Amino acid sequence: MRQLVRLVAVLLPMMGMLAGCHSYHIETTVENHTGGPITLLEVDYPSASFGADKLAADAVFHYRFQTRGDGPLTVQYVAANGQQVKMKGPTLYERQEGSLEIMLLPGAKAEFHPALNPQR
C-alpha cells in the first residue's frame, strides 16, 4: 500500500504538468543593421512592450514574450542621426508561439521574419 501511495505521489504532479500546462512564448531577436547605434528601442505587441536603452551597430537583442490578445507589433527607435523611426510589423495573435526575427535596416526600414504557430 505504501508503494502505491508513493507512486501516486510522484505521478500525480507529473500528470498535471503534461495535462494542459502549456505556456505559449515567442522567441524574438532584434538585429541592428542600420549602420550605426540606435537608442530607445521599443517593441510594442498586444498588451505589453519590451526594449533596450541602446543597441550598438550590428548588435543583437533577444527577448521572450507571450501575447495577451490580438494586435499589430510595432517597432520604434531613435536612429544614429537623431531621426525617430516607427514602423508596423506583423499582426500577432493570442496563443501564438515560435520565433520572430526583426532586422532593422538602413533608411528607416525593417524586415520581419515570423515563424509562428498557429498562423491566421
N, C-alpha and C positions, 0 to 999 in steps of 0.2 A: 504494500500500500504506500509506503514512504517513497518508493521508487516512482510510482505513478504520480504522486504529488510533486516530486522534484521535476519529472518530465513535463508535466503541465506547467509548472512554474517557469520553466525555461522556454517552452514552445509558445505559450500564450503571448508574451510580448513580441516574439519574432513574427508570429502570425499577424499581429496588429500592425506591425511595420509594413508587411507585404500587402495588406488588405486594401490600402487606399490612401496611404500617407504619401502621396506623390507631390513633390514641390516643383512647380514649373519655373525655370530660370532661362534667361537669355544671357549668354556669354558675349560681351561686347568688347571690341577692340577699336580704339580711335587712333589713327595714324596721321601724324602731321607731315604732309608732303607739300606744304605751302611754299617752301623755300626759305622760311625764316621762323623764328619763335612766335608763338601765339600766347595770348593771355586771356583770362576769364572764359575759359571753355565751359560751356553749359550744354548738356544734352537733356532735353525735356521729353518725357514719354508719359503715357497715360498714368496719372495720379502721382507722379514724382519726377525728380530730376537728379542728375549727378554731374560732376565736372571736376575741373582742376584749375588752380590759380594760373599755372603756366605750363606750357608744353613746348619743349625745345624743338628745333627743326629736326625732322626725321625721327622724333621720339614716338613711342607707342604707349598708350594708356589703356589699361584693362579694367573692366567693371562688370559685375554680375548683378542682374536685377530681375524682378518679377513685375509683370503688368497687372494692374487692377483696373479693369475696364478696357475700352477700345479707344483708339485715337491716333493722331499722327505723332511721329517723332520729329522733333526739331533740334537743330544744332545751331549754336551761336558762339562767337568768339571775337576777340579783337586781334586783327592781323598785325604783323610787324610794322606796317606803315600807319597804324592807328585806325584803320577802317574797321567799323563794326560790321560783321558778317552774320547773316542769319539765313538759314535755308531749311526747307522741309525735306524730310526723309520718308520712309515707308510708313504706312498705317500699321499699327501693332494691335493685336487682339488679346484679350484676357486668355490665359492658359496656353499661350504660345510658348514654345521652348526651342532652343537651338543656339545658333550663333548669328552675330551681326557684326560685319566689318564696316567701319566708316573711314573712308580715306579722304582727308582734307587735302585739296589740290590748289595750285596757284590760281589766281583770278577769281577768288571767292566761289570756287566750285567744289563739289564733293561727289564721291561715288559711294553708294550704299550697296553692300553685298549681303543680303539676308539669306540665311539657311534656317528657316523657321518652320515648325510644325505646330498645329495644323495650319495649312495655307487656306486663305479665304479668297 
